[in-house]
């Protein structure tokens, strides 16, 4: 069972031995080091970068093996198309809703009002690199980039959508092979066990990675940089929290589970996302934990990786909120029609943002370059605090994808609701099975 490759709850163990406690402690210590010794904090950046690279190293194998075994195990291949259609319908609705929420909040709170900043005085050079990357991002280029150069390159270049395409095609072909492909399917499932054991080993380094990433962020940008733009940051965090608790909370309640229980179940992964500012750092564990909670392997393998590119609730809230903040700060009065155009453009430009460093900032640049009413140079206003908002974007995206996988699994009748209830509430056979995990298990939940 894959449960022995992920953090589990074992009773009568000291608090500090759990992964979430270690990561939380590392975050606090990293913030202290970055604040007291900024130069040292900046120098610790390789610790965070190294850990993220370690995790990204196994993301492609995790997605490929999970999705291939899941698809090949389905008796009807049309199920794959049905699941994909439901997932994309879900993504489209809630991504649009997140953009709309950001738009409404920006109009109500108006965090950039009365700043009266002349765009000509802004340092446009500070964001030229992001603007250049945004200019290079086109819809045609994005679609063509989904197709890898070779079968193997999809697994080596780290592009999630390329891995998805290859895994789906390979899984379908393996399923059509029938009994002759059964030995290969068995081997893929066994290889999956090894890869998830490797994930468990890598998670031991999570506190070190979180420590280095937070120390760098605080050391380089300083907590003081939050003061001037504190209103925008606070508004974004509050809006994202309300979206998760109210909107996603209502979705969870309608599908028979508690969003707060889900957050508690994923607390170690969420702290890891917070510490590294990367939702990808916790992707392998999210896949495993959702499967352990009763979601079908094939559905989780399809919905979660796809959601990392197409279900970016936090990024969408950020884009419309930040765009209107820049407009307000530079004295640009947008009409309702212009705001709706901004929303429509943001809906398109946000796709495929996952896996790109500074993705939120790049997609914002792409949006503003298409809607010239808002000066792109205004992005220089938020460059200093973007790193602090990156954590919130990643957390919201992560929770949104966890909810999406559970919801789609239930729509498909592939969710063990009893097991989900027992797992999220830490009771019943599911919890007892976790308690009896082998002693070699990495304890972290």
Secondary structure as GFF3:
##gff-version 3
##sequence-region A 1 445
A	DSSP	three_ten_helix	2	5	.	.	.	ID=ss1
A	DSSP	three_ten_helix	15	17	.	.	.	ID=ss2
A	DSSP	alpha_helix	19	36	.	.	.	ID=ss3
A	DSSP	alpha_helix	38	43	.	.	.	ID=ss4
A	DSSP	alpha_helix	45	72	.	.	.	ID=ss5
A	DSSP	alpha_helix	78	109	.	.	.	ID=ss6
A	DSSP	three_ten_helix	119	121	.	.	.	ID=ss7
A	DSSP	three_ten_helix	124	127	.	.	.	ID=ss8
A	DSSP	alpha_helix	128	136	.	.	.	ID=ss9
A	DSSP	alpha_helix	139	145	.	.	.	ID=ss10
A	DSSP	alpha_helix	153	156	.	.	.	ID=ss11
A	DSSP	alpha_helix	160	177	.	.	.	ID=ss12
A	DSSP	three_ten_helix	178	181	.	.	.	ID=ss13
A	DSSP	alpha_helix	182	202	.	.	.	ID=ss14
A	DSSP	three_ten_helix	203	205	.	.	.	ID=ss15
A	DSSP	alpha_helix	206	221	.	.	.	ID=ss16
A	DSSP	alpha_helix	225	228	.	.	.	ID=ss17
A	DSSP	alpha_helix	230	242	.	.	.	ID=ss18
A	DSSP	pi_helix	243	248	.	.	.	ID=ss19
A	DSSP	alpha_helix	249	254	.	.	.	ID=ss20
A	DSSP	alpha_helix	259	265	.	.	.	ID=ss21
A	DSSP	alpha_helix	267	276	.	.	.	ID=ss22
A	DSSP	three_ten_helix	279	282	.	.	.	ID=ss23
A	DSSP	alpha_helix	283	292	.	.	.	ID=ss24
A	DSSP	alpha_helix	297	310	.	.	.	ID=ss25
A	DSSP	alpha_helix	313	329	.	.	.	ID=ss26
A	DSSP	alpha_helix	336	349	.	.	.	ID=ss27
A	DSSP	alpha_helix	359	370	.	.	.	ID=ss28
A	DSSP	three_ten_helix	376	381	.	.	.	ID=ss29
A	DSSP	alpha_helix	383	411	.	.	.	ID=ss30
A	DSSP	alpha_helix	417	424	.	.	.	ID=ss31
A	DSSP	alpha_helix	428	435	.	.	.	ID=ss32
###
